[in-house]
Amino acid sequence: MKSHLRGLRQLVVAGAALTALAVVAACGGGSSNNSASGGTTTGSADAVDAALKAGGELTYWSWTPSAQAQVDAFMKQYPNVKVNLVNAGTGNDQYTKLQNVIKAGSGAPDVAQVEYQALPQFALPGSLVDLNQYGFSQYESSYTASTWASVHAGSGLYGLPQDSGPMALFYNKEVFAKYGIAVPKTWDEYVAAAKKLHAANPKAYISNDSGDAGFTTSMIWQAGGTPFKTDGKNVTINLQDDGSKKWTATWNQLVTGGLVSSIPGWTDEWYKALGDGTIATLPTGAWMPGVMESSVKAGAGKWAVAPMPTYDGQPATAENGGSTESVLKQSKNPALAAAFVRWLNHDEGVKTFLASGGFPATTADLKDPAFVGKGSAYFGGQKINEVLTGAADSVVKGWTYLPYELYANSIYGDTVGKSYQSKSDLNTGLKSWQDALVSYGNQQGFQVNG
């Protein structure tokens, strides 16, 4: 696995560099009507309905588990449209292939799944279709504020939100009961719980964290940090802002004190540790229940969900994960592709997505009594969506990603990761990460202050 990740990292770094150069060219006022962007696209709201009526053929790249069911349902409703579903890999695997076909000027799908954090890196160079031209801005009220903001880059709208990942605290209630630990409402209480648990059982940990870029940025977001700011090709990076330091002041106690397990996430060892009580909590996104139900069967009936601990006891959380579907500029039928995106993430496709365990970005579904009040057998009958939908209303505003976030994530292990490995001050790692990101951005033609 490690050797695979090293190879993947090299591909991501190379692809990110190509995309970053294109971003700078676009932000610098150059024309985006080139082979990378596939030319200009114009349309209208009426064109979307007309394209559905006329029919045609689309290619769709996605790794979401519900993709096949959604495609089947769409083609049943619109038999004059053929959708070819391709799983080109998960996350970075797909992005590398997508960057390659964009560079080549041909071979891109009509529609692709893109995570919120990766969207600016494809949108800003002009590789995606701005859906404002199809009147999609009218759907703003259908989505949570945080996910609606996440499908924008500058003034452009490059997708409709597919899902959301407002963070909550998943905890093993059996472990908490055994060691007399109350569910923490603040991060100070969380640190105290970590110390109490590990003192009582040195083999048990409050959580695991071996260093993850997405987790770090989400935690800084929850703390009110805004370390990344972009205005055209002007970028500001400050991983020592108030929010960043607020998070490290808490998390340093856990890392330097050996109070979090170093078991890597998404491994067999991790799933086992979640099931046997070795790992007692997970601060993570609202999509986690489906993962636990399918991969941590030994944890059934043991786990519960609570709001994220905060710094002052008042509700506040961040997004962790989430994707949209975007129309590629290379599409020969962008209006039909836009119609497919609308169906997937605004119309009937949403129900199919939720049936597979997805967590909605749509406000109507987040307020649906049947969804909110549904009990979860895995979580002992708890109505977990009461907590998770509440989290969706408490996402801190103002967060933005870097225009080269994929590259940033790829070098995280070489910077912040070293602080985790040595169980030393995370601020040192964040400063190293910032220095590397400032240097890289300036090399790519951005004007970066940090």
QUIVEN-V211476 format. One record per run of one state. SS is the DSSP state (@ for helix, = for strand, . for the rest). FROM is the first residue (numbers start at 1). LEN is the number of residues. Records with the same first field share a line. If there is no record, write none. Layout:
# QUIVEN-V211476
SS = FROM-LEN  FROM-LEN
This chain:
# QUIVEN-V211476
. = 1-1  28-17  55-1  62-5  78-3  87-5  105-6  124-4  129-2  135-1  144-1  151-1  154-2  158-2  162-4  179-7  201-4  206-1  209-4  223-5  232-2  238-4  257-3  262-6  277-2  280-1  286-2  296-1  300-3  307-3  311-6  318-1  320-3  329-5  346-3  356-6  367-2  373-11  393-2  396-9  411-1  423-3  444-3  450-1
@ = 2-26  45-10  67-11  92-13  116-8  131-4  136-7  145-6  173-6  187-14  213-10  242-15  268-9  288-8  297-3  334-12  349-7  363-4  369-4  384-9  405-6  412-11  426-18
= = 56-6  81-6  111-5  128-1  143-1  152-2  156-2  160-2  166-7  186-1  205-1  207-2  228-4  234-4  260-2  279-1  281-5  303-4  310-1  317-1  319-1  323-6  362-1  395-1  447-3
